[in-house]
Amino acid sequence: MKIGIIGAGNIGGNLTRRLTALGHDVSVANSRGPHTLTALAEETGATPVTAAEAARGAAVVVVTVPLKAVPDLPSGLFAEAAEDVVVIDTGNYYPKERDGRIAAIEDGLTESRWTEQQLGHRVIKAFNGTYAQDILDKPRPQDHPERIAVPVAGDDEAAKKAVRDLIDELGFDTVDAGGIDDSWRQQPDTPVYGLRAGTEAVGKALKAASPQRPEAFRA
């Protein structure tokens, strides 16, 4: 599968490592330019590109940049992507630490709904509460007792299935976390955020979430 990854930080870098190891054709971009990705490209065989090029021909695009940087991504980002391109959003809103105040999110919009509006494309929210190192260290075969589950939210059922299948290939179970308007259940400081557990515990944690955004994650 041709996969574009926009953002080469901890999550983006480790997804690049794992997806190339599984045989996928990965293009990776960051904010500083392809010349800064030489080491990652040599390590993994991924193709370093600009953000504007990352989605070209891609069936899946992972957007894993700071939330405040999403509006600065190139316009027409998915114009040359595959017709039914699936976009994965790994983002989180950290108003005090990094992103500053985003009024629409403060007014109750889920982080991923806001991201959809900025990108002009539906997204599937996944990996936002996953420890980056776990992407390398925690893959397990199906039915392994230590296999971790990842919550996945999105409105497009076909796209959600594609993401869940890809996560399964990466070595993790998934739990359907509902639509994007339900994705507050996996935002920072919810019970499932950072939870290393199987499907049953992840499902319970999603149900235990409060719609009230924690004070630590308000501006």
N, C-alpha and C positions, 0 to 999 in steps of 0.2 A: 504494500500500500504506500502511496505517496503522502507523506505527512509533513506539514509545515509547523515549526515551533517558533513563536515570536516571544522572545525573552529567554536568555541563557543563564539565568541565575540558578539557584539551588534546584528548584523544581524543573525548570526548563532544561538545565544541563543534565540532570539525572534521567529525565524522560528521553532525552537524546541518546544517552548511553544505552538505556534498556531497549528502546525501539529499534535502534540500529542493530543491536545484538540479536534481535528477533528477525532481522532481515528486511525491515522496512526501509524505504528510500526517504531519508529525512533531510529537510532543509532547515537550517536554524539561523535566526537573526537576533540581533540585540540593538540597543540604542546607539552603540558606539561604532558600528560598522563591521563588515565581514573580516577586515584585517585583524580585528581583535579576537577572532574566533578560530585562529589557525590551530592552536593547541587542541581545542575540542574536536575540530575537524580531523586532525591527524590521529587523535585517540580513537575516534568512533567511525570515521568514514562518512560522517554527515557533510552536507554541502553548506558552507557559510554563504549567506545571502543578505541583502538588505531587507528591512521589514516589508517594503513594497513588493518584493519578489517572493516572500516566504510562502504565500498562498498559491502561487502559480501552479496550476495543474493538481493541486492537493485535494485529496478526498477528505482529509481531516486537518484542521488547523488548531493548534493549541495556543491560546493567548494567555501568557503567564508573565505579565508586566505589572508594576505597581498601579493601583487603581487610578491614581492621579495622572498616569501617563496614557491611559486608554484614549482620551480625546485627541491626543497628539499623534496617534497612529495614522498612517497615510489614508486618505480618502480612496474609495474604490478598492479597498483592500482585497475583496473577494471576487473582483471582476473577472479574473483569469483563473479562478479556482474551478474545481470540478462542479458540475451543475448542481449536485445535491451535497455540496461541501458541509461537513459537520464541524462546528466550532465549539471547542472546549474552553470554558472559562475557569481558571483556577484562582481568580482574584479574591481579595478580602479588603474591606474598608478599615483602615487604621488612621482615623482622623487626627489623633493626638501624636502618634509616632511618626507619621509619614505623609498622609494624603491631604491633610487640611480638611476644611469643612466642605462637604458636598451637600447642598441644600436639599436636593430631591431625596437623597438617602436619609437625611435627618428627618424629613417629613414622612418617612415610612416606606419608600420604594426599596425593594430588595436590591442588594448590591448587583446581582446578576441581571435584574431587569434594567437597571441603570446602564450596565455595560452593554446590553443588547441595544439600547437606544443610541449609545455612542457609536457602536459598530454598524448599526443598520442591518443586523443579522441576528437570528435566533442563536442562542447559546445553550450548551449543556454544562451545568456546574458540577465539577468533579475535582478531586485532589486539593481543594482549598484548605482542608484540615489535615492533610497528610504530611507527616514529617518527610522532608526530602530524602534523607538517608534511607528511609524505609523502602523507597522505590528500588534501591539497589539491594538492600539487605533482607527484606521481608517477603519477597515473592515465595509462594508455596504452591504445590500442586493442588488440583481440585480435591476436595474432601479431606485435606490435611487438617488436623485439629488446631494448628496454629495459624491457619490462613486468615488474614485480616480482610475485613469488608470495608468498602468505600461507598459513602452515600453519593447518589447521582440524581440530580434534579434537572428537569427540562420539560418543555411543552410539546416538542416534536418527538413522538413515540418512536419513529423509525431512527431518528438521530440518536435518541437515548439508547436504543438497543445496540446501535453501532458502537457507541462509547462503552457500554457495559461489556460487549464482546471483546473490545480492545483491552479493557481493564482485566478481564478474565485471562486473556492471553499474556498480560503482564504478570499474572500470578496472584491476583486478588479477587475476592468475591465483591459483589455489589449489592446495594439495597436501594430500591426505588424510593427516592425522597419526595416524589410528587413533581408538581410543576414549578416554574421559576418563581411564581408568587408564593410558593411554599418553601423556597430555598433559604428563608430566614432560619429554618430549623438547623442549618449546618453552618451558619455564619460564626464568626469568632465569639468565643466564650459561651457557646451553647454546649450541652452535654456531649454531643457527638464530635465536637471540634477537637482534633488531636487524639481521639479515642482509638486505641489499638485493640480491636476486638472483632469477633465474628458477626455474622449476619443478625443473629437474635439480639445481641447486646446493642448493636448499632441501630436496629429497628426500635428498640425500647428507648434509646437515647434520643432519637429523632422525635418520638412521641412526647418525651419529657420536656422538650424545649419550650421556652416562653417567648411569645411574640414581642415582649418588651425588650428593646435593645439595651444591653448593659451600659451603665454609666461610663465605664472605662472605654467604651467604643462609641461614644457620642462626642461631638465637638461643642 
